[in-house]
Amino acid sequence: DAMVIQNPRYQVTQFGKPVTLSCSQTLNHNVMYWYQQKSSQAPKLLFHYYDKDFNNEADTPDNFQSRRPNTSFCFLDIRSPGLGDAAMYLCATSRGGGGAEVKNIQYFGAGTRLSVL
Amino acid sequence: AQTVTQSQPEMSVQEAETVTLSCTYDTSESDYYLFWYKQPPSRQMILVIRQEAYKQQNATENRFSVNFQKAAKSFSLKISDSQLGDAAMYFCAYKRFGNEKLTFGTGTRLTIIP
């Protein structure tokens, strides 16, 4: 089935040690998103790519970076994880643009739960 | 800025009964989309139902329906014949036309009582 795949499901890193989370999609969607979700809270958008265009949220810390080498893959890099960065990280995709065929629906991966020791 | 408010942090319902989850939003836009997403424990978030603001008719998807009141900026979700598998966190979300960003509410945790 077409889907959004996040690897790994669980990631443990040490305080200050760089970590990369991965997301791939088989939906051929042109928009990809990264969200941070802390326990029992709403997902918080960190940034998104519209095609190759990177869109950073104003309140996303510089510690968070992203790469999108091609349509299918997107990476979240946390340069120096702190204890406050422990969270679930969700990747999502959507088909951006206008037209009746565009349903404006975001499809989510299962998430990567990041622990920082 | 758009905001989405879910005033019920937790709700519970007896299996097979009907429950309504509330959502209000604030926007100055006329063209937008509203969504209800479901996030079961330790599982991925999935779309439950979607409503385009320009449509007056309320969206329905099997046991799920919405009551969309555009003037009141209200978008409630009704779940009929509740099932154990409906237990999840439910998020109401808003998307402005032409903008790719979703704004989520704080969520309502729904418990189904057998």
Interface residues (C-beta under 8 A of the other chain):
Chain A: V4 V31 Y33 S40 Q41 A42 P43 L45 H48 Y50 N55 L90 A92 S94 G96 G98 K103 N104 I105 Q106 Y107 F108 G109 A110 G111
Chain B: Y33 F35 Y37 R43 Q44 M45 I46 L47 R50 M89 F91 K95 G98 E100 K101 L102 F104 G105 T106 G107 R109
